[in-house]
Amino acid sequence: MLDSGLPQTEIAAQLNVSVSTLKKQTGSIYRKLGVGSRREALHIAHVHGLIDGIQAAQATQSGQRR
């Protein structure tokens, strides 16, 4: 869902978890990937073929507008 470009509040609501839980879980993912942001995590996902470039670009662009 990180590639959706949605804010954390909306992602948490869709997953039925608190924003705090989402932040803890994404922070854990970022640490394991060795990155510090959603944008960097999406880049890693793209490099490893987990998402295509269009998804990564759209998510990054929508994240910049906030």
N, CA, C and O of each residue as an XYZ file, in Angstrom:
264
protein
N       0.816     -1.195      0.000
C       0.000      0.000      0.000
C       0.859      1.259      0.000
O       0.361      2.352     -0.268
N       2.116      1.113      0.292
C       2.966      2.292      0.288
C       3.031      2.937     -1.089
O       3.248      4.143     -1.207
N       2.844      2.132     -2.127
C       2.896      2.685     -3.476
C       1.584      3.334     -3.901
O       1.480      3.817     -5.028
N       0.583      3.358     -3.030
C      -0.713      3.945     -3.366
C      -0.655      5.467     -3.375
O      -1.479      6.114     -4.020
N       0.307      6.040     -2.668
C       0.390      7.485     -2.564
C      -0.563      8.076     -1.532
O      -0.630      9.294     -1.365
N      -1.297      7.213     -0.844
C      -2.234      7.685      0.168
C      -1.491      8.124      1.423
O      -0.406      7.617      1.710
N      -2.065      9.062      2.172
C      -1.456      9.446      3.447
C      -1.567      8.293      4.451
O      -2.402      7.400      4.305
N      -0.723      8.335      5.452
C      -0.692      7.271      6.459
C      -2.050      7.058      7.120
O      -2.421      5.923      7.417
N      -2.786      8.128      7.350
C      -4.084      7.984      8.008
C      -5.038      7.125      7.175
O      -5.773      6.300      7.717
N      -5.020      7.322      5.866
C      -5.899      6.543      4.996
C      -5.437      5.098      4.869
O      -6.258      4.182      4.846
N      -4.121      4.890      4.788
C      -3.603      3.520      4.718
C      -3.963      2.769      5.997
O      -4.422      1.628      5.947
N      -3.752      3.416      7.139
C      -4.075      2.777      8.422
C      -5.557      2.416      8.494
O      -5.910      1.330      8.954
N      -6.410      3.309      8.048
C      -7.854      3.043      8.075
C      -8.207      1.849      7.185
O      -9.017      1.005      7.570
N      -7.603      1.776      6.002
C      -7.890      0.663      5.096
C      -7.401     -0.673      5.655
O      -7.988     -1.721      5.383
N      -6.328     -0.625      6.434
C      -5.777     -1.849      7.025
C      -6.372     -2.155      8.397
O      -6.055     -3.181      8.999
N      -7.228     -1.271      8.887
C      -7.837     -1.418     10.214
C      -6.804     -1.498     11.329
O      -6.913     -2.323     12.236
N      -5.798     -0.626     11.249
C      -4.786     -0.508     12.301
C      -4.662      0.970     12.662
O      -5.123      1.838     11.921
N      -4.046      1.243     13.787
C      -3.839      2.636     14.177
C      -2.688      3.236     13.364
O      -1.846      2.515     12.830
N      -2.670      4.540     13.285
C      -1.582      5.228     12.586
C      -0.263      4.916     13.289
O       0.771      4.765     12.638
N      -0.300      4.821     14.606
C       0.898      4.493     15.376
C       1.455      3.127     14.968
O       2.663      2.973     14.786
N       0.570      2.142     14.828
C       0.998      0.798     14.409
C       1.587      0.855     13.014
O       2.627      0.250     12.752
N       0.931      1.578     12.114
C       1.434      1.709     10.742
C       2.826      2.334     10.744
O       3.721      1.867     10.039
N       3.008      3.388     11.535
C       4.312      4.053     11.593
C       5.393      3.107     12.127
O       6.510      3.083     11.612
N       5.059      2.336     13.152
C       6.030      1.381     13.705
C       6.399      0.329     12.674
O       7.574     -0.005     12.517
N       5.407     -0.193     11.975
C       5.661     -1.244     10.992
C       6.446     -0.717      9.787
O       7.383     -1.367      9.322
N       6.063      0.457      9.285
C       6.805      1.000      8.145
C       8.217      1.385      8.564
O       9.157      1.233      7.784
N       8.376      1.881      9.786
C       9.720      2.192     10.285
C      10.591      0.951     10.332
O      11.777      1.004     10.007
N      10.007     -0.164     10.736
C      10.736     -1.426     10.769
C      11.144     -1.856      9.361
O      12.265     -2.317      9.143
N      10.234     -1.702      8.419
C      10.548     -2.034      7.024
C      11.668     -1.136      6.510
O      12.604     -1.619      5.872
N      11.583      0.153      6.778
C      12.606      1.093      6.319
C      13.973      0.738      6.890
O      14.973      0.770      6.173
N      14.022      0.397      8.182
C      15.301      0.012      8.808
C      15.879     -1.227      8.140
O      17.078     -1.285      7.868
N      15.032     -2.216      7.876
C      15.504     -3.450      7.238
C      16.006     -3.190      5.820
O      16.939     -3.849      5.361
N      15.391     -2.231      5.127
C      15.824     -1.890      3.777
C      17.009     -0.929      3.784
O      17.671     -0.743      2.764
N      17.271     -0.325      4.931
C      18.356      0.647      5.024
C      18.001      1.979      4.392
O      18.862      2.662      3.837
N      16.715      2.350      4.479
C      16.254      3.607      3.901
C      15.595      4.455      4.980
O      15.328      3.981      6.085
N      15.340      5.706      4.648
C      14.751      6.598      5.633
C      13.411      7.183      5.246
O      12.855      8.002      5.977
N      12.876      6.762      4.081
C      11.614      7.349      3.648
C      10.833      6.406      2.747
O      11.360      5.416      2.240
N       9.572      6.738      2.563
C       8.705      5.974      1.664
C       9.274      6.025      0.248
O       9.301      5.016     -0.457
N       9.725      7.202     -0.157
C      10.276      7.376     -1.502
C      11.453      6.427     -1.736
O      11.533      5.775     -2.777
N      12.362      6.353     -0.766
C      13.513      5.449     -0.902
C      13.071      3.988     -0.913
O      13.618      3.183     -1.666
N      12.092      3.642     -0.090
C      11.585      2.262     -0.061
C      10.963      1.896     -1.409
O      11.148      0.780     -1.895
N      10.233      2.827     -2.008
C       9.638      2.582     -3.321
C      10.713      2.412     -4.389
O      10.568      1.602     -5.304
N      11.780      3.175     -4.266
C      12.888      3.031     -5.209
C      13.486      1.629     -5.115
O      13.733      0.987     -6.135
N      13.717      1.161     -3.900
C      14.253     -0.191     -3.692
C      13.297     -1.233     -4.273
O      13.730     -2.178     -4.932
N      12.003     -1.058     -4.029
C      11.002     -1.994     -4.555
C      11.034     -2.014     -6.081
O      10.913     -3.074     -6.694
N      11.194     -0.855     -6.683
C      11.268     -0.776     -8.141
C      12.526     -1.462     -8.667
O      12.465     -2.238     -9.621
N      13.661     -1.173     -8.044
C      14.939     -1.765     -8.466
C      14.878     -3.290     -8.418
O      15.466     -3.965     -9.263
N      14.168     -3.828     -7.432
C      14.080     -5.281     -7.271
C      12.870     -5.892     -7.986
O      12.564     -7.070     -7.806
N      12.188     -5.080     -8.796
C      11.089     -5.590     -9.613
C       9.799     -5.873     -8.869
O       8.943     -6.599     -9.373
N       9.644     -5.311     -7.675
C       8.422     -5.549     -6.904
C       7.272     -4.652     -7.353
O       6.104     -5.016     -7.215
N       7.602     -3.489     -7.886
C       6.614     -2.592     -8.488
C       7.223     -2.051     -9.764
O       8.444     -2.038     -9.919
N       6.368     -1.599    -10.689
C       6.927     -1.044    -11.913
C       7.228      0.438    -11.733
O       6.807      1.051    -10.752
N       7.941      0.995    -12.665
C       8.353      2.394    -12.586
C       7.194      3.358    -12.553
O       7.278      4.411    -11.919
N       6.106      3.012    -13.231
C       4.932      3.886    -13.258
C       4.324      3.982    -11.857
O       3.976      5.073    -11.405
N       4.196      2.846    -11.173
C       3.652      2.864     -9.808
C       4.548      3.691     -8.893
O       4.053      4.503     -8.111
N       5.851      3.494     -8.982
C       6.789      4.213     -8.122
C       6.711      5.714     -8.388
O       6.701      6.510     -7.449
N       6.656      6.103     -9.659
C       6.602      7.523     -9.999
C       5.298      8.153     -9.527
O       5.297      9.263     -8.995
N       4.185      7.443     -9.722
C       2.896      7.986     -9.296
C       2.842      8.149     -7.785
O       2.351      9.163     -7.290
N       3.331      7.182     -7.061
C       3.316      7.261     -5.595
C       4.212      8.375     -5.103
O       3.858      9.096     -4.171
N       5.371      8.521     -5.723
C       6.309      9.564     -5.331
C       5.727     10.936     -5.624
O       5.826     11.843     -4.797
N       5.121     11.096     -6.799
C       4.536     12.384     -7.174
C       3.389     12.747     -6.266
O       3.288     13.899     -5.843
N       2.517     11.804     -5.950
C       1.384     12.129     -5.086
C       1.854     12.437     -3.681
O       1.231     13.238     -2.984
N       2.947     11.814     -3.247
C       3.509     12.084     -1.933
C       4.121     13.464     -1.841
O       4.155     14.052     -0.760
N       4.607     13.996     -2.954
C       5.234     15.307     -2.952
C       4.202     16.429     -2.858
O       4.523     17.533     -2.418
N       2.979     16.154     -3.265
C       1.953     17.194     -3.266
C       1.404     17.479     -1.880
O       0.694     18.468     -1.699
N       1.707     16.653     -0.908
C       1.156     16.854      0.439
C       1.919     17.883      1.198
O       1.588     18.174      2.347
